[in-house]
Amino acid sequence: MPYHHGDLRRTLLDAALAAIAEQGPVAISLRELARRAGVSHAAPTHHFGDKTGLLTAVATEGWSLLADALAAVPDREFAELGVAYVVFTTTHPAHFAVMRAPGLARADDPALVAAQHRAGQSLQTEPDGEARDPTTALAGWAMVHGLSALLLEGLVAPEPGSDVESLARAVTGRLGRPLHHQEQRG
């Protein structure tokens, strides 16, 4: 098969993301990936080694893109970090499918660990660099991760005339606010 790709690795990653979006990360194969990319069946092996290597590259790219999205939040306001998380997951569902599936990627891969750490730092640190309360950080992550999963699974949708960002902002706006019935009991 003739080689016509300027950036074969990128072409293979894009083909993998399309396949993951259609079939999920477990169902893809390197042979199918090569077919989609229009290259020899050995090309994906050359770039990624095996399927786990490919999925590690997808996860690493996803965590890096998430870290970039979180870093772009002005003043790193906690609720807005949550909005950025939900918008990222719903605009990059194939990345997110691999990122949230344990055992698909090499968890000890240095590039993956670094990308995860960079993304996690945004959620775990205040704008002034101080550590965020770990329980608050976990509660916020659980909230936006759950909302993301509900949206991607089609169990929740924005109201007509609204969008994912607005829904995420309404949900994350609840962070740090006591529930009304708790205020009355207090």
C-alpha positions as CSV (number, residue, x, y, z in Angstrom):
1,M,0.0,0.0,0.0
2,P,1.5,3.4,-0.9
3,Y,2.4,5.7,1.9
4,H,0.7,9.1,1.5
5,H,0.4,10.4,5.0
6,G,2.4,13.4,6.2
7,D,1.7,12.5,9.9
8,L,0.9,8.9,10.0
9,R,0.7,8.8,13.8
10,R,-1.9,11.5,13.8
11,T,-3.8,9.8,11.0
12,L,-3.9,6.6,13.0
13,L,-5.0,8.4,16.2
14,D,-7.8,10.1,14.3
15,A,-8.9,6.8,12.8
16,A,-8.8,5.3,16.3
17,L,-11.0,8.1,17.7
18,A,-13.5,7.6,14.9
19,A,-13.6,3.8,15.5
20,I,-13.9,4.4,19.3
21,A,-16.8,6.8,18.8
22,E,-18.6,4.2,16.7
23,Q,-17.8,0.9,18.5
24,G,-16.2,1.8,21.8
25,P,-12.6,1.3,22.8
26,V,-12.8,-2.5,23.5
27,A,-14.0,-3.4,20.0
28,I,-11.3,-1.7,17.9
29,S,-8.4,-3.6,16.4
30,L,-5.2,-2.5,14.9
31,R,-6.0,-4.3,11.7
32,E,-9.3,-2.3,11.4
33,L,-7.5,0.8,12.3
34,A,-5.0,0.3,9.5
35,R,-7.9,-0.3,7.1
36,R,-9.6,2.9,8.1
37,A,-6.4,4.9,7.8
38,G,-5.6,3.3,4.4
39,V,-2.2,2.0,5.5
40,S,-0.5,-1.4,5.8
41,H,-1.6,-3.6,8.7
42,A,1.9,-3.2,10.2
43,A,1.7,0.6,10.4
44,P,-0.3,0.8,13.7
45,T,2.1,-1.8,15.3
46,H,5.1,0.3,14.2
47,H,3.7,3.4,15.9
48,F,1.9,2.0,19.0
49,G,3.2,-1.6,19.5
50,D,-0.1,-3.1,20.3
51,K,-3.7,-2.1,21.1
52,T,-2.9,-1.1,24.6
53,G,-0.2,1.2,23.3
54,L,-2.7,2.8,21.0
55,L,-5.2,3.3,23.7
56,T,-2.5,4.6,26.0
57,A,-1.7,7.2,23.3
58,V,-5.4,8.1,23.1
59,A,-5.8,8.4,26.8
60,T,-2.6,10.5,27.1
61,E,-3.9,12.9,24.4
62,G,-7.2,13.1,26.1
63,W,-5.7,13.9,29.5
64,S,-3.5,16.5,27.8
65,L,-6.5,18.1,26.1
66,L,-8.4,18.1,29.3
67,A,-5.5,19.8,31.1
68,D,-5.4,22.4,28.4
69,A,-9.1,23.1,28.7
70,L,-8.9,23.4,32.5
71,A,-5.8,25.6,32.3
72,A,-7.8,28.0,30.0
73,V,-10.4,28.7,32.7
74,P,-10.1,32.3,33.8
75,D,-9.0,32.6,37.5
76,R,-9.4,28.8,37.8
77,E,-12.8,29.3,39.4
78,F,-13.9,25.9,40.8
79,A,-17.4,25.8,39.3
80,E,-16.1,26.9,35.9
81,L,-13.4,24.2,36.0
82,G,-16.4,21.8,36.3
83,V,-18.1,23.4,33.3
84,A,-14.8,23.0,31.3
85,Y,-14.6,19.4,32.3
86,V,-18.2,18.6,31.1
87,V,-17.7,20.5,27.9
88,F,-14.5,18.6,27.2
89,T,-16.0,15.2,27.9
90,T,-19.0,15.8,25.7
91,T,-16.9,17.3,22.8
92,H,-14.3,14.5,23.1
93,P,-16.4,11.4,23.9
94,A,-13.9,8.9,22.3
95,H,-11.1,10.3,24.4
96,F,-13.3,10.2,27.5
97,A,-14.3,6.6,26.8
98,V,-10.7,5.5,27.0
99,M,-9.7,7.9,29.8
100,R,-12.5,6.6,32.1
101,A,-12.1,2.8,31.3
102,P,-9.7,1.1,33.7
103,G,-7.3,-1.4,32.3
104,L,-7.4,-0.2,28.7
105,A,-4.2,1.9,28.9
106,R,-0.9,1.4,30.5
107,A,-1.5,3.2,33.8
108,D,2.2,3.5,34.5
109,D,3.1,5.1,31.2
110,P,5.1,8.2,32.1
111,A,3.5,10.5,29.5
112,L,0.0,9.3,30.6
113,V,0.9,9.8,34.3
114,A,2.2,13.3,33.6
115,A,-0.9,14.3,31.6
116,Q,-3.2,13.0,34.3
117,H,-1.2,14.9,37.0
118,R,-1.4,18.1,35.0
119,A,-5.2,17.8,34.7
120,G,-5.6,16.8,38.3
121,Q,-3.6,19.8,39.5
122,S,-6.2,22.2,38.2
123,L,-8.9,20.5,40.2
124,Q,-6.8,20.1,43.3
125,T,-5.3,23.5,43.7
126,E,-6.7,26.9,44.4
127,P,-5.9,29.8,42.0
128,D,-3.3,31.0,44.6
129,G,-1.5,27.6,44.5
130,E,-2.8,26.4,47.8
131,A,-4.2,22.9,48.0
132,R,-8.0,22.7,47.6
133,D,-9.8,20.8,50.3
134,P,-9.5,17.2,49.0
135,T,-13.1,16.3,49.8
136,T,-14.3,19.4,48.0
137,A,-12.1,18.5,45.0
138,L,-13.4,14.9,45.0
139,A,-17.1,16.0,45.3
140,G,-16.7,18.4,42.4
141,W,-15.0,15.8,40.2
142,A,-17.6,13.2,41.1
143,M,-20.4,15.7,40.2
144,V,-19.0,16.7,36.8
145,H,-17.8,13.2,36.0
146,G,-21.3,11.9,36.7
147,L,-23.0,14.6,34.7
148,S,-20.7,13.9,31.8
149,A,-21.5,10.2,31.9
150,L,-25.3,10.9,32.1
151,L,-25.0,13.2,29.1
152,L,-23.0,10.8,27.1
153,E,-25.3,7.9,27.9
154,G,-28.3,10.0,26.8
155,L,-29.9,9.8,30.3
156,V,-29.8,13.6,30.7
157,A,-30.0,16.3,28.0
158,P,-30.0,20.1,28.2
159,E,-33.5,21.7,28.1
160,P,-34.7,22.7,24.7
161,G,-33.0,26.0,23.7
162,S,-30.1,25.4,26.1
163,D,-26.8,23.7,25.7
164,V,-24.4,21.5,27.6
165,E,-22.3,24.4,28.9
166,S,-25.4,26.1,30.4
167,L,-26.6,22.8,32.0
168,A,-23.1,22.2,33.4
169,R,-23.0,25.8,34.7
170,A,-26.4,25.3,36.4
171,V,-25.2,22.1,38.0
172,T,-21.7,23.3,39.1
173,G,-23.3,26.4,40.4
174,R,-24.5,24.2,43.3
175,L,-21.0,23.6,44.4
176,G,-20.4,25.1,47.8
177,R,-24.0,26.1,48.3
178,P,-25.9,24.4,51.1
179,L,-29.1,22.8,50.1
180,H,-32.2,24.8,51.1
181,H,-33.5,22.2,53.6
182,Q,-30.1,22.1,55.3
183,E,-30.2,25.9,55.8
184,Q,-33.5,25.6,57.5
185,R,-32.3,22.8,59.9
186,G,-29.0,24.5,60.7
